[in-house]
């Protein structure tokens, strides 16, 4: 573990009843790094992110965010720390009753106490950053295509200029062309901010475009981590079965 980690996870464990979901996770993510978590359905990817965000309490282990042990933070300290975090949810999770601009500005107004006029100005800037024109600012999410809704969600995720952004299956439900566009926007926006990114995805094209490093979760453990180049070169049976979609291997034969 490095001393300048933005996120550091030490021996993280989480169970639900008799079901062990995370079984001793160690993870280190540096400032500006894009880390992608892959693994089968039910492998604990979402639980890992929810523990890091403080949405779930781990059974044991430590999670440090910007050097702070999140388990020791007060409610106000946790809220302040969350202002440095962006999140793009799998379904976008836009508020239907709010306009596009209001959605993008939500964290600035509700979390940061910013005046609505200033928040709107920033929202328009962030919409431009994801290649959306000001014309969409005052319409509602339901009037947009799935790809445009995902762009709005990305604009909201970067609105506070966060230090780290979490992406939960950012290209789910999108066609290959729109998915490629969203991947390009993620890379561009994250790099412009200098933020770290933590992404859950099953999309190997997305992984190859956005990842600096990859971690493979299996039965509650990170069984392999490495760069994309190392992923392609490894003879690790877990990695080979997952990335090539092979019918036989440790995921299915164990």
N, C-alpha and C positions, 0 to 999 in steps of 0.2 A: 504494500500500500504506500502511495506517495504522500508526501506532506502537503502538497498543493492541490489535492483532490477537491473538485467541486462537490462530488457525491462519493461517499465512502460507506460501504455496507460490510459489516463484520458478523459472520456466523449467524445470519438471520434465519429464524425458524418461525413457521406459522402453520398451525393445524386448525381444522374445523372438525371437532369431535375426534373420531379415530382417523380421519383423513389427513395425512401429512401432505401439505401443499408446498411449503418451502422447508428445506432440510439442510440448513447450514450454508447459506449463500454468502460468498465474499465477492465484492465488486468494487471497482475503483474507476471513476470517470473523471477525466481531467477537464479543466476549462477549455471550451471550444471544441471538444471532442463529440463526435456523433457515434453513439453506441446503439446497436440494434439487437433486440432480444428476439430469438426465434425459438420455436418448440411446438409440440403438438397441442391440440385442444386440451384444456384442463391441466396443462403442465405448470401453471402458476405464474404466467407472464403478467396478467392483470393484477394479481394479488401482490406481486413484487412492486409494481408501480404504485398501487394503493398504499402499501406500507411506506414507501419512500415519501409519498405525499402526505402521510399522516392520516389518511382516511381509514386505515386499519391499523390496529395495534399489534405488533409482533409478539409472539410468545417469549422470545428471547433474542439476544443479539443487539447490535448497535447500528444506528443509521445516522450518519453525519451529513448535513447539508450546509455548504459554505462554512464548514468547520464547527457547526453547532450540532450537538446531540439533540435531535428533534424530540426525544422522549422526555427531556428535561425542560422544555420550553413551556412558558405560560401560554394561555390562550391568546393574549395580545402579542406576545413574541412570535407565536406560530403564525398569526395573521399577518404580521409584518414580513415574515420570511416568505409567505405565500405570494406576496406582491412581486417577488423576484422570479416567480415560476409561471410559465405559460402552459396551457394544455389544449390539445386538439383532440376532441373525443371522437370515438369511432363513427357515430352517427351525426357528428357536427354539433348536436345539442344546442342549436340556436333557439332563441325564444320567439315563438310564433307571433306573440302579441307586440313585439318590438320591431321597429324598422331595422334595416341592415346597419345603419350608422349607430343606432342605439345598442344593437348587439355588440358591435366592435368596441364601443365606448363603455360597455357595462363595467368592466373591471376598474377602469379609470375613475368612474363616478362612484360606484358602490364600494370598491375596495380602497381607492386612493383619495376619495373625497374631492375630486376635481370638479370645477364648474362645468356644467353641461356644454357651454359654448366652446371652452378650451378642449374638452374631450371630443367634441364633434370635429374640431379642426384636426386633431390627431387621428381620429377615425378615418377621415378622408385621406390623410397621408398614408395610412396603413392599407386602405383599399387600393390606392394607387400602387403600393408596393407589391400587391398580389395581382396586378394587372386588371383591376376593376375600375371603371370610370365613376365619377361622382354621380352619374345618372341613377345608379342603383341604391344610393344612400337612403332614400326616403321610401323605398318599397319594402315589402315584407318578404321574409325568407321563402314562403310558399310560392312566390312568383318567380323564383329562380330555379334553374336546373340544378341537378345534384352536384355537378362540378363547380358551379358558381357558389352554391351553398358551402362547399368545402373550402373555397377561397375565402369566403367571409369568415368561416371558423378559423382559418389560418391567420387572417388579419386580426381577429380578436386575440388569438394566442400570442401574437407579437406586439400587441398594442402597448403593453407596459414596459417594453424593451427588457424582457426577462433575461436572467442569467442562464436559465435552463428551460427547455421546452420538452414536454412529453407528448408523443404522438401515438395514439392508440389506433392501429390499423388504418392509417391515413388514406389508403386507396381502396378500401373495401366498397364494393358496389359500383365502382367506376369502370368505364371501358378503358382499354389499354392506352388509347391516345390521351384521354383526360388524366388517367393515372400518371402517365409520363410527365404531363404538364404540372401536376400537383407535386410530383417528386422534384422537378426542376425548381419550382417555387420554394419548396421546403429548403433545399440546399442553398438557394440564393438568399432567402430571408435569414436563415440561421447564420450563414457566414457573414452577412452584413452586420448582424447584431453582435457577432463574436460569441454567441451563446453555445452552450452544450445542448445536445439533443439526445433523448432516450426514446427509442421507437420500438413498438411491438408491431410485427408484421409477419404475414405468411407469404407476401409477395416478393419473390426472389429478385424480380426486376427492380423493385423499390429498394430492396436491401443493397443491391449492387450500386445503385446510384447514390444513396445517401449515407452508407455506413463507412466509418473509419475502422471500427472494430465490431465484432459480432460475438454474441454469447448464446449458446444453445442450452436450453433448460430441458431436463429429462428427470422425471420422478423427483422433483423438488431440488435438484442440484444443477449447478452450471457445470455440465460435463465437458464443455470445451469453450475456449475463448481465443480469438485471434483476429487478424486482419482479413479482409476479403480475399487477398492474394493467398494468405495462409489457408483459408477455408477451401479454396479451389485446389490447393496442393496436398492437403492433408489426407492421410489414409484412415483417419478416425472413423469407425463404423457408424457412429451416431450421426456425424455430419454428412457422410456420404449418403446414407439412406434418406435423410431429411431433404437435402438440397436437390437430390436427383429423383425424389419420389419413388424410391425402390420399394417393391412389395415385401421384401424380406430383409431383416436386420433387427437390431436391438429394440426398435420401437414396436415391432409386430411379432417377433419370434420369442420375446422374453415373457 
